[in-house]
Amino acid sequence: MSRSIERALASLTFAVSLAVAFPAGAAELTFAQKLDLLVAAYPGSLAKAEGGRIHFRDGDSMPLDDGKAKDHAEKLANGDIEDSLSQIYPAGPCERKPDVNFDPGRIRSDALMMRLYGKSAGVVEASLVPVQWFGKTLRVTSRQGAAAALEKVYAELQAIPELKAFLSPSAGTFNWRKVSGASNMSVHSFGAAIDINTKYADYWVWSGGKPGRVAKYSNKYPMKIVDAFERHGFIWGGRWYHYDTMHFEYRPELIAIGKAAGVSACR
């Protein structure tokens, strides 16, 4: 292959990666700006980002970037903080088909999540509090404001009776486990995620998809539900290329970053 062709292919790959990370209409925030929003989203635990590390209020710190070049699959399996902020989440009351390997929020730093919520099932369980959900009681972490945020979501959605069938029964909140078929932890492990009624769920594996090769996208949940969750700091698995439409997880930093970048699912 000639050098000119190699350069052209490299430029095309870089352009595609930018398009995935920064959807149309996005302002390209600096990493430092994203980190400021991350720290602001968890004020009780995070103090600052400085010197290539995130600093916790208890005096501890951890690196922002492990220095390893990763493809998308490697980011999903072993993401660091820099990886977790690499794609901009587009909130809004509109549905749109995700681009290939566009998984904002599905890329996570397990190490950071464990520092925010707990390093073991027992530690996480100690922070779980009851949250009412359409006649049932769910267990959700009180850390980082997750339970309080879900209570606000419920207050909005229970006032719209026609949505109840999609929301109840819940398929679960806390469950210490890895993501199905993967090596990284599910946010259910930290009590900061909820699955709603599976009767209406669509999941990329169920559609016959393979990692990096999802055949089709489908969603049956009304966008009023998604909008309510997003306005209170939850992201939706239906925004992912590897979609999981029943799934919502508390990631207020990603909502804040998307807003600051001027991204909307409606554009």
Secondary structure, 3 states (H helix, E strand, C coil): CCHHHHHHHHHHHHHHHHHHHCCCCCCCCCHHHHHHHHHHHCCCCEEEEECCEEEECCCCEEECCCCCCCCHHHHHHHCCHHHHCCCCCCCCCCCCCCCCCCCCCCCCCHHHHHHHHCCCHHHHHHCEEEEEECCEEEEEECHHHHHHHHHHHHHHHCCCHHHHHHHCCCCECCCCCECCCCCCECHHHHCCEEECCHHHCCECCCCCCECCECCCCCCCCCHHHHHHHHHCCEEEHHHCCCCECCEEEECHHHHHHHHHCCCCCCC
